[in-house]
Amino acid sequence: MTEIDHLALVEFVVINDASSNESSFILLAADAGARVRHAPRWRTRRFRMEVMMMSSGIMGGVLVLLAYAAGALRWCWSARLVHACAASGGLLLVVHLSDRGAWPAAALNVIWATVAIVALTKARRDGVRWSAQGSGDHRLVKHALERLASLGLRGGIDVDSISVVEKLTPLGEDLRIVCASDDELIFVNRMRANYLGPPLHKHLRAAQLEYVLAGKVRMHVDGENRELTTGRWVWLPEGTPHTFEPVNGEAVVVSFVLGSHPLGFFQEWDGTPRLDQLSAPERARLARDLRRLAATEIVRA
């Protein structure tokens, strides 16, 4: 080759790296002072994959932390949303940790995500049910309806003829306790025409069937509003926000509670004025007693 002074660029070579599936662009120079150039790192496939893996790890960690905090601190009233957040975060962490080769941590998050997915599936299957949906495919609803039928609590019954073990008037309600055991409570709520209903609340460790014995009742259940007439019902899984009030006159509802029931709270607050007549300190004590005696939380007063 003839020597040529001041020639900077002699040859343009593309070298393929089979191990990383990347291409390096190199400029071969004639003199020792020439520079060797590479393509910008942000344009390589490997760099883009690293960014995706890092993002999945950050997003997964945030989602799992939010799910835990929402459940522990009661930030979210929707169990489905918490389970979905935990499952999504767990799966994203599995992807990130697998890419890093951290197999024990990845296996732990597989278990975490699986538990969350099972809980989410169960929450969807055991969600709120209205009488129009039937009860044959839900064991607890069927049991509750059969139990009410065995006690003669059917639509149109004369409320005064119902045999009760105790009568209570907590927060202005007229409650008649029909049956009470460690994990079961059946009571009749006779609501006057001007009754505004209890505050929006949820039972943390109890499921509940609300069955209309007489009149018409407007049910507010987890953001959905429906009017139920005599003989109709709604099934409320544990943790479901709900309240109700009579429509166009007096109404009677029988409540069947499975789990930690509020009988102790009813007895503690027997004869107490209505909720809107309580002072701020009394409302604070009400919230504490609801959680302590009835495993119940007020969602909105």
C-alpha positions as CSV (number, residue, x, y, z in Angstrom):
1,M,0.0,0.0,0.0
2,T,1.3,3.4,-0.9
3,E,1.8,5.7,2.1
4,I,-0.5,8.6,2.0
5,D,0.0,11.5,4.4
6,H,-3.0,13.2,6.2
7,L,-5.4,10.3,5.3
8,A,-7.7,9.8,8.3
9,L,-10.2,7.3,7.1
10,V,-9.0,4.2,5.4
11,E,-11.7,1.6,5.8
12,F,-15.3,1.2,7.3
13,V,-15.8,-2.1,9.0
14,V,-18.9,-3.6,10.6
15,I,-18.1,-6.3,13.2
16,N,-21.0,-8.4,14.4
17,D,-20.9,-9.6,18.0
18,A,-22.7,-13.0,18.1
19,S,-22.8,-13.2,21.9
20,S,-24.7,-9.9,22.3
21,N,-26.4,-9.8,18.9
22,E,-25.2,-6.3,18.5
23,S,-23.2,-4.5,15.8
24,S,-20.2,-2.3,16.5
25,F,-19.3,0.3,13.9
26,I,-15.5,0.9,13.8
27,L,-13.5,3.4,11.8
28,L,-10.1,2.2,11.1
29,A,-7.6,5.0,10.8
30,A,-4.2,5.2,9.0
31,D,-2.5,7.1,11.7
32,A,-2.2,6.3,15.4
33,G,-3.9,9.5,16.4
34,A,-7.3,8.7,14.8
35,R,-10.3,7.9,17.0
36,V,-12.3,4.7,17.1
37,R,-16.1,5.4,17.2
38,H,-19.1,3.4,18.4
39,A,-22.8,3.9,17.9
40,P,-24.5,5.7,20.9
41,R,-25.4,3.2,23.7
42,W,-29.0,4.3,23.9
43,R,-29.6,3.1,20.4
44,T,-28.6,-0.5,21.1
45,R,-31.1,-3.3,21.7
46,R,-29.3,-4.4,24.9
47,F,-29.7,-0.9,26.4
48,R,-33.5,-0.9,25.6
49,M,-33.9,-4.3,27.3
50,E,-32.1,-3.1,30.4
51,V,-34.4,-0.1,30.6
52,M,-37.5,-2.3,30.3
53,M,-36.2,-4.7,33.0
54,M,-35.4,-1.9,35.3
55,S,-38.8,-0.3,34.8
56,S,-40.6,-3.6,35.4
57,G,-38.7,-3.9,38.7
58,I,-39.5,-0.4,39.8
59,M,-43.2,-0.6,38.8
60,G,-43.6,-4.0,40.4
61,G,-42.1,-2.9,43.7
62,V,-44.3,0.2,43.8
63,L,-47.5,-1.9,43.1
64,V,-46.7,-4.5,45.7
65,L,-45.9,-1.7,48.3
66,L,-49.2,0.1,47.4
67,A,-51.2,-3.2,47.7
68,Y,-49.7,-3.9,51.1
69,A,-50.2,-0.4,52.4
70,A,-53.8,-0.2,51.1
71,G,-54.6,-3.4,52.9
72,A,-52.8,-2.6,56.1
73,L,-53.8,1.0,56.4
74,R,-57.4,0.7,55.0
75,W,-56.6,3.1,52.1
76,C,-58.8,1.2,49.7
77,W,-62.2,-0.3,50.3
78,S,-62.1,-2.6,47.2
79,A,-60.5,-6.0,47.9
80,R,-60.5,-6.7,44.2
81,L,-58.4,-3.7,43.5
82,V,-55.9,-4.5,46.2
83,H,-55.6,-8.1,45.0
84,A,-55.2,-7.0,41.3
85,C,-52.5,-4.5,42.4
86,A,-50.6,-7.2,44.3
87,A,-50.8,-9.7,41.5
88,S,-49.6,-7.3,38.8
89,G,-46.7,-6.1,41.0
90,G,-45.7,-9.6,41.8
91,L,-45.6,-10.7,38.1
92,L,-43.6,-7.6,37.2
93,L,-41.0,-8.4,39.9
94,V,-40.8,-12.0,38.7
95,V,-39.8,-10.7,35.2
96,H,-37.2,-8.3,36.7
97,L,-35.7,-10.8,39.1
98,S,-35.5,-13.6,36.5
99,D,-33.6,-11.3,34.2
100,R,-31.1,-10.6,37.0
101,G,-30.8,-14.3,37.8
102,A,-32.2,-13.8,41.4
103,W,-34.1,-17.1,41.3
104,P,-35.0,-17.4,45.1
105,A,-36.5,-13.9,45.1
106,A,-38.3,-14.6,41.8
107,A,-39.8,-17.8,43.2
108,L,-41.0,-16.0,46.3
109,N,-42.8,-13.4,44.1
110,V,-44.3,-16.2,42.0
111,I,-45.9,-17.5,45.2
112,W,-47.0,-13.9,46.1
113,A,-48.6,-13.3,42.7
114,T,-50.3,-16.8,42.8
115,V,-51.9,-16.0,46.2
116,A,-53.1,-12.6,44.9
117,I,-54.6,-14.2,41.7
118,V,-56.4,-16.9,43.7
119,A,-57.8,-14.2,46.1
120,L,-58.9,-12.0,43.2
121,T,-60.6,-15.0,41.5
122,K,-62.4,-15.9,44.7
123,A,-63.4,-12.2,45.3
124,R,-65.0,-12.1,41.8
125,R,-66.8,-15.5,42.3
126,D,-68.0,-14.6,45.8
127,G,-69.0,-11.0,45.0
128,V,-72.3,-9.2,45.6
129,R,-75.4,-11.1,44.5
130,W,-78.9,-9.8,44.0
131,S,-82.1,-11.9,44.1
132,A,-82.5,-11.8,40.3
133,Q,-79.2,-13.8,40.0
134,G,-80.5,-16.8,41.9
135,S,-78.8,-18.7,44.7
136,G,-78.3,-22.3,43.5
137,D,-74.6,-21.8,42.7
138,H,-73.7,-20.1,46.0
139,R,-73.5,-22.3,49.0
140,L,-73.7,-19.5,51.7
141,V,-76.7,-17.7,50.0
142,K,-78.6,-21.0,49.7
143,H,-77.8,-21.7,53.4
144,A,-79.0,-18.3,54.5
145,L,-82.3,-18.5,52.6
146,E,-83.0,-22.0,53.9
147,R,-82.2,-20.8,57.4
148,L,-84.7,-17.9,57.1
149,A,-87.3,-20.2,55.7
150,S,-86.9,-22.6,58.6
151,L,-87.7,-19.7,61.0
152,G,-90.8,-18.7,59.0
153,L,-89.2,-15.4,57.8
154,R,-90.7,-15.0,54.4
155,G,-91.9,-12.0,52.5
156,G,-95.3,-10.6,53.7
157,I,-95.1,-12.0,57.2
158,D,-96.7,-10.1,60.1
159,V,-93.6,-8.6,61.9
160,D,-95.4,-8.6,65.3
161,S,-95.9,-12.3,65.1
162,I,-92.2,-13.0,64.9
163,S,-90.7,-14.7,67.9
164,V,-87.7,-12.7,69.2
165,V,-85.2,-13.1,72.0
166,E,-84.4,-9.4,72.5
167,K,-85.5,-6.0,71.3
168,L,-83.0,-3.2,70.9
169,T,-83.1,0.5,69.7
170,P,-79.4,1.4,68.9
171,L,-79.1,4.8,67.1
172,G,-82.8,5.1,66.7
173,E,-83.3,1.7,65.0
174,D,-86.0,-0.8,66.0
175,L,-84.2,-4.1,66.0
176,R,-85.6,-7.5,67.0
177,I,-83.1,-10.2,67.6
178,V,-84.5,-13.5,66.3
179,C,-81.4,-15.8,66.8
180,A,-77.9,-15.2,68.0
181,S,-74.9,-17.6,68.3
182,D,-71.1,-17.2,68.2
183,D,-71.0,-17.0,64.4
184,E,-74.6,-16.3,63.4
185,L,-77.0,-13.4,64.0
186,I,-80.5,-13.0,62.6
187,F,-82.4,-9.8,63.4
188,V,-85.3,-7.8,62.0
189,N,-85.0,-4.1,61.4
190,R,-88.3,-2.2,61.3
191,M,-87.7,1.1,59.6
192,R,-90.0,4.1,60.0
193,A,-90.9,6.1,56.9
194,N,-88.6,9.0,57.9
195,Y,-85.7,6.7,58.7
196,L,-82.5,7.7,56.9
197,G,-80.7,4.4,57.3
198,P,-77.3,3.6,58.9
199,P,-74.1,5.3,57.7
200,L,-72.3,3.7,54.8
201,H,-70.4,0.9,56.5
202,K,-68.7,-2.5,56.0
203,H,-68.3,-5.6,58.1
204,L,-64.7,-6.7,58.1
205,R,-65.2,-10.3,59.2
206,A,-68.8,-11.1,58.3
207,A,-70.9,-11.8,55.3
208,Q,-74.5,-10.7,55.3
209,L,-77.9,-11.4,53.5
210,E,-80.4,-8.5,53.5
211,Y,-83.9,-9.8,52.9
212,V,-87.0,-7.5,52.5
213,L,-89.9,-8.8,54.6
214,A,-92.2,-5.9,53.8
215,G,-92.3,-2.6,51.9
216,K,-89.7,-1.3,49.5
217,V,-86.0,-0.6,50.4
218,R,-83.3,1.3,48.5
219,M,-80.0,-0.5,48.9
220,H,-76.7,1.3,48.3
221,V,-74.0,-1.4,47.8
222,D,-70.4,-0.7,46.8
223,G,-71.4,2.2,44.5
224,E,-74.5,0.5,43.1
225,N,-78.1,1.5,44.0
226,R,-81.1,-0.7,43.6
227,E,-84.6,-0.8,45.0
228,L,-85.8,-4.1,46.5
229,T,-89.4,-5.1,47.1
230,T,-91.0,-7.7,49.4
231,G,-89.3,-11.1,49.0
232,R,-86.2,-9.8,47.3
233,W,-82.7,-9.9,48.8
234,V,-79.0,-9.0,48.3
235,W,-75.9,-11.0,49.4
236,L,-73.0,-8.9,50.8
237,P,-69.6,-10.6,51.1
238,E,-67.4,-9.4,54.0
239,G,-65.9,-6.0,53.4
240,T,-68.7,-4.8,51.2
241,P,-69.7,-1.1,51.8
242,H,-73.5,-0.8,52.1
243,T,-76.4,1.1,53.6
244,F,-80.2,1.3,53.0
245,E,-83.3,3.3,53.7
246,P,-87.1,2.7,53.2
247,V,-88.9,4.0,50.1
248,N,-92.4,5.4,50.2
249,G,-93.3,4.5,53.8
250,E,-92.3,1.9,56.4
251,A,-90.3,-1.1,55.5
252,V,-89.0,-4.2,57.2
253,V,-85.7,-6.0,56.5
254,V,-84.3,-9.1,58.1
255,S,-80.5,-9.4,58.3
256,F,-78.7,-12.7,58.4
257,V,-75.1,-12.2,59.5
258,L,-72.4,-14.9,59.2
259,G,-69.2,-14.3,61.1
260,S,-68.3,-11.6,63.7
261,H,-71.7,-10.0,64.2
262,P,-72.6,-6.6,65.8
263,L,-74.9,-7.9,68.6
264,G,-72.4,-6.6,71.3
265,F,-72.4,-3.2,69.7
266,F,-76.3,-3.1,69.5
267,Q,-76.4,-3.9,73.2
268,E,-73.8,-1.3,74.1
269,W,-75.6,1.4,72.2
270,D,-79.1,0.4,73.1
271,G,-81.4,3.5,73.4
272,T,-78.7,5.9,72.0
273,P,-80.1,8.9,69.9
274,R,-79.8,8.9,66.2
275,L,-76.4,9.3,64.5
276,D,-77.1,12.9,63.4
277,Q,-77.8,13.8,67.0
278,L,-74.4,12.6,68.3
279,S,-71.6,15.0,69.3
280,A,-68.1,14.8,67.7
281,P,-66.7,12.9,70.8
282,E,-69.6,10.5,70.7
283,R,-69.1,9.9,67.0
284,A,-65.4,9.1,67.7
285,R,-66.4,6.6,70.4
286,L,-69.0,5.1,68.1
287,A,-66.3,4.4,65.5
288,R,-64.0,2.8,68.1
289,D,-66.9,0.6,69.5
290,L,-67.9,-0.4,66.0
291,R,-64.5,-1.8,65.3
292,R,-64.0,-3.3,68.8
293,L,-67.5,-4.8,69.3
294,A,-68.7,-5.4,65.7
295,A,-65.6,-5.7,63.5
296,T,-67.3,-2.9,61.5
297,E,-66.0,0.3,59.9
298,I,-67.9,3.4,58.8
299,V,-67.0,4.2,55.3
300,R,-68.9,7.5,55.1
301,A,-71.1,9.0,57.8
